[in-house]
Amino acid sequence: MAVELADIFSLMKKQRNGESGVLLNNGYTNIFYVCNSAGVLRAVGVSWLGDGCYVRAHPVDGPYPWHDGGRVFSRNS
């Protein structure tokens, strides 16, 4: 089951200034799998890069490589 965007933004809000918490805040990517409005599964990367949080989405079958050190999130069933 995919994570909801609201779940991601809730976590980001708790660490809005780069505080310690569930999300990595060291430049590595937090990876979530989210269904878009058309029901297509996307990989969403969230990274804290010192001056703010960066969010990007990629096709799950695309060529974008995730680097070692990232953290993958999933929804509890």
N, CA, C and O atoms as a printed pandas DataFrame, in Angstrom:
     atom_number atom_name residue_name chain_id  residue_number  x_coord  y_coord  z_coord
0              1         N          MET        A               1    0.848   -1.173    0.000
1              2        CA          MET        A               1    0.000    0.000    0.000
2              3         C          MET        A               1    0.895    1.238    0.000
3              4         O          MET        A               1    1.906    1.275    0.702
4              5         N          ALA        A               2    0.535    2.229   -0.768
5              6        CA          ALA        A               2    1.318    3.456   -0.902
6              7         C          ALA        A               2    1.071    4.397    0.273
7              8         O          ALA        A               2    0.055    4.311    0.962
8              9         N          VAL        A               3    2.011    5.279    0.474
9             10        CA          VAL        A               3    1.913    6.340    1.474
10            11         C          VAL        A               3    1.128    7.495    0.850
11            12         O          VAL        A               3    1.185    7.683   -0.365
12            13         N          GLU        A               4    0.410    8.258    1.643
13            14        CA          GLU        A               4   -0.315    9.429    1.153
14            15         C          GLU        A               4    0.604   10.645    1.205
15            16         O          GLU        A               4    1.470   10.733    2.075
16            17         N          LEU        A               5    0.417   11.591    0.266
17            18        CA          LEU        A               5    1.200   12.824    0.301
18            19         C          LEU        A               5    1.029   13.558    1.624
19            20         O          LEU        A               5    1.976   14.159    2.130
20            21         N          ALA        A               6   -0.163   13.509    2.177
21            22        CA          ALA        A               6   -0.422   14.165    3.466
22            23         C          ALA        A               6    0.480   13.598    4.563
23            24         O          ALA        A               6    0.900   14.333    5.456
24            25         N          ASP        A               7    0.781   12.295    4.504
25            26        CA          ASP        A               7    1.684   11.680    5.477
26            27         C          ASP        A               7    3.084   12.273    5.359
27            28         O          ASP        A               7    3.732   12.561    6.366
28            29         N          ILE        A               8    3.543   12.452    4.126
29            30        CA          ILE        A               8    4.878   13.003    3.888
30            31         C          ILE        A               8    4.947   14.439    4.394
31            32         O          ILE        A               8    5.885   14.812    5.099
32            33         N          PHE        A               9    3.951   15.239    4.032
33            34        CA          PHE        A               9    3.970   16.644    4.435
34            35         C          PHE        A               9    3.848   16.807    5.945
35            36         O          PHE        A               9    4.382   17.762    6.508
36            37         N          SER        A              10    3.162   15.898    6.597
37            38        CA          SER        A              10    3.070   15.938    8.053
38            39         C          SER        A              10    4.451   15.730    8.679
39            40         O          SER        A              10    4.816   16.421    9.630
40            41         N          LEU        A              11    5.215   14.774    8.142
41            42        CA          LEU        A              11    6.572   14.540    8.633
42            43         C          LEU        A              11    7.474   15.735    8.344
43            44         O          LEU        A              11    8.283   16.129    9.184
44            45         N          MET        A              12    7.331   16.306    7.154
45            46        CA          MET        A              12    8.143   17.464    6.790
46            47         C          MET        A              12    7.843   18.651    7.710
47            48         O          MET        A              12    8.752   19.381    8.103
48            49         N          LYS        A              13    6.586   18.834    8.044
49            50        CA          LYS        A              13    6.177   19.946    8.907
50            51         C          LYS        A              13    6.821   19.826   10.291
51            52         O          LYS        A              13    7.226   20.829   10.880
52            53         N          LYS        A              14    6.913   18.598   10.806
53            54        CA          LYS        A              14    7.505   18.371   12.124
54            55         C          LYS        A              14    8.997   18.692   12.150
55            56         O          LYS        A              14    9.559   18.982   13.206
56            57         N          GLN        A              15    9.634   18.639   10.980
57            58        CA          GLN        A              15   11.074   18.903   10.885
58            59         C          GLN        A              15   11.351   20.073    9.943
59            60         O          GLN        A              15   12.358   20.071    9.235
60            61         N          ARG        A              16   10.485   21.050    9.930
61            62        CA          ARG        A              16   10.539   22.134    8.947
62            63         C          ARG        A              16   11.846   22.915    8.936
63            64         O          ARG        A              16   12.184   23.528    7.924
64            65         N          ASN        A              17   12.580   22.906   10.027
65            66        CA          ASN        A              17   13.850   23.644   10.099
66            67         C          ASN        A              17   15.059   22.719   10.151
67            68         O          ASN        A              17   16.146   23.128   10.558
68            69         N          GLY        A              18   14.863   21.465    9.735
69            70        CA          GLY        A              18   15.968   20.514    9.705
70            71         C          GLY        A              18   16.240   19.831   11.027
71            72         O          GLY        A              18   17.308   19.252   11.224
72            73         N          GLU        A              19   15.260   19.897   11.951
73            74        CA          GLU        A              19   15.422   19.241   13.249
74            75         C          GLU        A              19   15.569   17.730   13.086
75            76         O          GLU        A              19   15.241   17.167   12.042
76            77         N          SER        A              20   16.071   17.088   14.143
77            78        CA          SER        A              20   16.130   15.630   14.175
78            79         C          SER        A              20   14.713   15.080   14.256
79            80         O          SER        A              20   13.815   15.718   14.805
80            81         N          GLY        A              21   14.529   13.905   13.708
81            82        CA          GLY        A              21   13.225   13.260   13.740
82            83         C          GLY        A              21   13.236   12.017   12.874
83            84         O          GLY        A              21   14.288   11.412   12.663
84            85         N          VAL        A              22   12.098   11.640   12.383
85            86        CA          VAL        A              22   11.942   10.431   11.578
86            87         C          VAL        A              22   12.652   10.571   10.228
87            88         O          VAL        A              22   13.272    9.621    9.752
88            89         N          LEU        A              23   12.563   11.744    9.619
89            90        CA          LEU        A              23   13.189   11.958    8.315
90            91         C          LEU        A              23   14.686   12.193    8.457
91            92         O          LEU        A              23   15.139   12.824    9.412
92            93         N          LEU        A              24   15.446   11.678    7.496
93            94        CA          LEU        A              24   16.865   11.989    7.437
94            95         C          LEU        A              24   17.008   13.485    7.157
95            96         O          LEU        A              24   16.253   14.039    6.358
96            97         N          ASN        A              25   17.960   14.135    7.803
97            98        CA          ASN        A              25   18.189   15.557    7.571
98            99         C          ASN        A              25   19.662   15.831    7.231
99           100         O          ASN        A              25   20.172   16.931    7.444
100          101         N          ASN        A              26   20.327   14.798    6.697
101          102        CA          ASN        A              26   21.761   14.867    6.423
102          103         C          ASN        A              26   22.096   14.904    4.933
103          104         O          ASN        A              26   23.231   14.622    4.549
104          105         N          GLY        A              27   21.121   15.249    4.093
105          106        CA          GLY        A              27   21.348   15.298    2.654
106          107         C          GLY        A              27   20.974   14.022    1.929
107          108         O          GLY        A              27   20.830   14.025    0.706
108          109         N          TYR        A              28   20.814   12.924    2.666
109          110        CA          TYR        A              28   20.383   11.677    2.036
110          111         C          TYR        A              28   18.867   11.727    1.797
111          112         O          TYR        A              28   18.157   12.519    2.416
112          113         N          THR        A              29   18.401   10.891    0.916
113          114        CA          THR        A              29   17.006   10.941    0.488
114          115         C          THR        A              29   16.116   10.029    1.313
115          116         O          THR        A              29   16.463    8.883    1.599
116          117         N          ASN        A              30   14.962   10.561    1.688
117          118        CA          ASN        A              30   13.868    9.794    2.274
118          119         C          ASN        A              30   12.970    9.407    1.108
119          120         O          ASN        A              30   12.509   10.278    0.369
120          121         N          ILE        A              31   12.717    8.128    0.934
121          122        CA          ILE        A              31   11.995    7.639   -0.247
122          123         C          ILE        A              31   10.637    7.094    0.165
123          124         O          ILE        A              31   10.524    6.269    1.072
124          125         N          PHE        A              32    9.613    7.573   -0.523
125          126        CA          PHE        A              32    8.235    7.150   -0.289
126          127         C          PHE        A              32    7.637    6.696   -1.615
127          128         O          PHE        A              32    8.055    7.159   -2.676
128          129         N          TYR        A              33    6.672    5.804   -1.560
129          130        CA          TYR        A              33    5.939    5.398   -2.757
130          131         C          TYR        A              33    4.510    5.890   -2.623
131          132         O          TYR        A              33    3.806    5.557   -1.670
132          133         N          VAL        A              34    4.087    6.704   -3.613
133          134        CA          VAL        A              34    2.810    7.407   -3.561
134          135         C          VAL        A              34    2.075    7.204   -4.882
135          136         O          VAL        A              34    2.691    7.262   -5.946
136          137         N          CYS        A              35    0.769    6.967   -4.826
137          138        CA          CYS        A              35   -0.051    6.923   -6.040
138          139         C          CYS        A              35   -0.466    8.340   -6.392
139          140         O          CYS        A              35   -0.940    9.080   -5.529
140          141         N          ASN        A              36   -0.292    8.728   -7.657
141          142        CA          ASN        A              36   -0.733   10.054   -8.070
142          143         C          ASN        A              36   -2.241   10.045   -8.319
143          144         O          ASN        A              36   -2.901    9.032   -8.087
144          145         N          SER        A              37   -2.788   11.164   -8.788
145          146        CA          SER        A              37   -4.246   11.282   -8.957
146          147         C          SER        A              37   -4.798   10.314   -9.999
147          148         O          SER        A              37   -5.992   10.016   -9.997
148          149         N          ALA        A              38   -3.941    9.824  -10.882
149          150        CA          ALA        A              38   -4.374    8.850  -11.891
150          151         C          ALA        A              38   -4.185    7.415  -11.411
151          152         O          ALA        A              38   -4.453    6.468  -12.151
152          153         N          GLY        A              39   -3.718    7.252  -10.159
153          154        CA          GLY        A              39   -3.516    5.921   -9.609
154          155         C          GLY        A              39   -2.182    5.288   -9.979
155          156         O          GLY        A              39   -1.975    4.096   -9.748
156          157         N          VAL        A              40   -1.275    6.077  -10.553
157          158        CA          VAL        A              40    0.036    5.568  -10.956
158          159         C          VAL        A              40    1.008    5.710   -9.785
159          160         O          VAL        A              40    1.128    6.779   -9.186
160          161         N          LEU        A              41    1.693    4.623   -9.475
161          162        CA          LEU        A              41    2.654    4.625   -8.376
162          163         C          LEU        A              41    3.894    5.409   -8.775
163          164         O          LEU        A              41    4.453    5.200   -9.851
164          165         N          ARG        A              42    4.324    6.325   -7.889
165          166        CA          ARG        A              42    5.506    7.143   -8.114
166          167         C          ARG        A              42    6.440    7.011   -6.909
167          168         O          ARG        A              42    5.987    6.783   -5.788
168          169         N          ALA        A              43    7.733    7.154   -7.147
169          170        CA          ALA        A              43    8.709    7.212   -6.066
170          171         C          ALA        A              43    8.942    8.684   -5.753
171          172         O          ALA        A              43    9.317    9.458   -6.634
172          173         N          VAL        A              44    8.721    9.069   -4.510
173          174        CA          VAL        A              44    8.871   10.461   -4.094
174          175         C          VAL        A              44   10.078   10.550   -3.163
175          176         O          VAL        A              44   10.138    9.868   -2.140
176          177         N          GLY        A              45   11.028   11.391   -3.529
177          178        CA          GLY        A              45   12.214   11.600   -2.727
178          179         C          GLY        A              45   12.140   12.930   -1.999
179          180         O          GLY        A              45   11.801   13.951   -2.598
180          181         N          VAL        A              46   12.456   12.922   -0.711
181          182        CA          VAL        A              46   12.473   14.127    0.117
182          183         C          VAL        A              46   13.862   14.228    0.743
183          184         O          VAL        A              46   14.316   13.308    1.423
184          185         N          SER        A              47   14.529   15.356    0.506
185          186        CA          SER        A              47   15.877   15.558    1.040
186          187         C          SER        A              47   15.978   16.925    1.703
187          188         O          SER        A              47   15.434   17.911    1.205
188          189         N          TRP        A              48   16.680   16.973    2.834
189          190        CA          TRP        A              48   16.989   18.250    3.487
190          191         C          TRP        A              48   18.401   18.609    3.067
191          192         O          TRP        A              48   19.338   17.847    3.305
192          193         N          LEU        A              49   18.557   19.783    2.436
193          194        CA          LEU        A              49   19.869   20.167    1.930
194          195         C          LEU        A              49   20.400   21.442    2.579
195          196         O          LEU        A              49   21.098   22.223    1.933
196          197         N          GLY        A              50   20.078   21.653    3.837
197          198        CA          GLY        A              50   20.636   22.768    4.583
198          199         C          GLY        A              50   19.812   24.031    4.549
199          200         O          GLY        A              50   19.692   24.714    5.566
200          201         N          ASP        A              51   19.237   24.361    3.400
201          202        CA          ASP        A              51   18.427   25.563    3.305
202          203         C          ASP        A              51   16.957   25.248    3.078
203          204         O          ASP        A              51   16.153   26.156    2.865
204          205         N          GLY        A              52   16.605   23.990    3.121
205          206        CA          GLY        A              52   15.209   23.618    2.950
206          207         C          GLY        A              52   15.057   22.187    2.476
207          208         O          GLY        A              52   16.029   21.482    2.205
208          209         N          CYS        A              53   13.813   21.794    2.387
209          210        CA          CYS        A              53   13.448   20.445    1.984
210          211         C          CYS        A              53   13.174   20.435    0.480
211          212         O          CYS        A              53   12.472   21.306   -0.034
212          213         N          TYR        A              54   13.714   19.472   -0.202
213          214        CA          TYR        A              54   13.498   19.331   -1.632
214          215         C          TYR        A              54   12.702   18.057   -1.875
215          216         O          TYR        A              54   13.016   17.000   -1.327
216          217         N          VAL        A              55   11.672   18.168   -2.700
217          218        CA          VAL        A              55   10.783   17.042   -2.992
218          219         C          VAL        A              55   10.772   16.825   -4.499
219          220         O          VAL        A              55   10.649   17.773   -5.274
220          221         N          ARG        A              56   10.899   15.581   -4.899
221          222        CA          ARG        A              56   10.823   15.246   -6.324
222          223         C          ARG        A              56   10.167   13.882   -6.487
223          224         O          ARG        A              56   10.244   13.028   -5.603
224          225         N          ALA        A              57    9.527   13.695   -7.621
225          226        CA          ALA        A              57    8.845   12.428   -7.895
226          227         C          ALA        A              57    9.409   11.821   -9.181
227          228         O          ALA        A              57    9.736   12.528  -10.134
228          229         N          HIS        A              58    9.511   10.511   -9.177
229          230        CA          HIS        A              58   10.065    9.789  -10.324
230          231         C          HIS        A              58    9.198    8.570  -10.618
231          232         O          HIS        A              58    8.554    8.036   -9.714
232          233         N          PRO        A              59    9.175    8.125  -11.873
233          234        CA          PRO        A              59    8.516    6.850  -12.172
234          235         C          PRO        A              59    9.234    5.727  -11.428
235          236         O          PRO        A              59   10.459    5.756  -11.304
236          237         N          VAL        A              60    8.497    4.751  -10.938
237          238        CA          VAL        A              60    9.146    3.663  -10.197
238          239         C          VAL        A              60   10.001    2.790  -11.114
239          240         O          VAL        A              60   10.919    2.118  -10.644
240          241         N          ASP        A              61    9.712    2.792  -12.403
241          242        CA          ASP        A              61   10.505    1.989  -13.333
242          243         C          ASP        A              61   11.496    2.841  -14.116
243          244         O          ASP        A              61   12.067    2.374  -15.101
244          245         N          GLY        A              62   11.708    4.083  -13.691
245          246        CA          GLY        A              62   12.600    4.992  -14.395
246          247         C          GLY        A              62   14.063    4.739  -14.094
247          248         O          GLY        A              62   14.402    3.899  -13.260
248          249         N          PRO        A              63   14.924    5.471  -14.777
249          250        CA          PRO        A              63   16.361    5.250  -14.637
250          251         C          PRO        A              63   16.990    5.965  -13.444
251          252         O          PRO        A              63   18.197    5.846  -13.234
252          253         N          TYR        A              64   16.201    6.708  -12.653
253          254        CA          TYR        A              64   16.794    7.482  -11.571
254          255         C          TYR        A              64   17.336    6.544  -10.495
255          256         O          TYR        A              64   16.581    5.746   -9.940
256          257         N          PRO        A              65   18.653    6.628  -10.188
257          258        CA          PRO        A              65   19.221    5.747   -9.159
258          259         C          PRO        A              65   19.112    6.378   -7.768
259          260         O          PRO        A              65   19.411    7.560   -7.596
260          261         N          TRP        A              66   18.692    5.606   -6.795
261          262        CA          TRP        A              66   18.739    6.066   -5.405
262          263         C          TRP        A              66   20.116    5.710   -4.875
263          264         O          TRP        A              66   20.629    4.626   -5.153
264          265         N          HIS        A              67   20.708    6.600   -4.127
265          266        CA          HIS        A              67   22.059    6.391   -3.609
266          267         C          HIS        A              67   22.019    5.708   -2.245
267          268         O          HIS        A              67   21.032    5.807   -1.516
268          269         N          ASP        A              68   23.098    5.022   -1.915
269          270        CA          ASP        A              68   23.223    4.400   -0.597
270          271         C          ASP        A              68   23.056    5.457    0.482
271          272         O          ASP        A              68   23.441    6.611    0.293
272          273         N          GLY        A              69   22.487    5.066    1.604
273          274        CA          GLY        A              69   22.324    5.965    2.732
274          275         C          GLY        A              69   20.921    6.529    2.869
275          276         O          GLY        A              69   20.595    7.155    3.877
276          277         N          GLY        A              70   20.080    6.307    1.846
277          278        CA          GLY        A              70   18.701    6.789    1.908
278          279         C          GLY        A              70   17.844    5.923    2.820
279          280         O          GLY        A              70   18.269    4.858    3.269
280          281         N          ARG        A              71   16.647    6.392    3.083
281          282        CA          ARG        A              71   15.712    5.664    3.947
282          283         C          ARG        A              71   14.394    5.493    3.205
283          284         O          ARG        A              71   13.820    6.467    2.717
284          285         N          VAL        A              72   13.914    4.249    3.118
285          286        CA          VAL        A              72   12.649    3.948    2.438
286          287         C          VAL        A              72   11.559    3.803    3.466
287          288         O          VAL        A              72   11.727    3.121    4.477
288          289         N          PHE        A              73   10.427    4.456    3.203
289          290        CA          PHE        A              73    9.266    4.404    4.100
290          291         C          PHE        A              73    8.162    3.586    3.457
291          292         O          PHE        A              73    8.024    3.562    2.234
292          293         N          SER        A              74    7.382    2.920    4.286
293          294        CA          SER        A              74    6.199    2.206    3.797
294          295         C          SER        A              74    5.080    2.405    4.805
295          296         O          SER        A              74    5.313    2.775    5.956
296          297         N          ARG        A              75    3.888    2.158    4.358
297          298        CA          ARG        A              75    2.725    2.292    5.220
298          299         C          ARG        A              75    2.533    0.994    5.984
299          300         O          ARG        A              75    2.647   -0.089    5.411
300          301         N          ASN        A              76    2.241    1.098    7.279
301          302        CA          ASN        A              76    1.929   -0.101    8.057
302          303         C          ASN        A              76    0.590   -0.647    7.606
303          304         O          ASN        A              76   -0.333    0.118    7.324
304          305         N          SER        A              77    0.478   -1.946    7.537
305          306        CA          SER        A              77   -0.811   -2.526    7.141
306          307         C          SER        A              77   -1.647   -2.846    8.359
307          308         O          SER        A              77   -2.767   -3.341    8.227
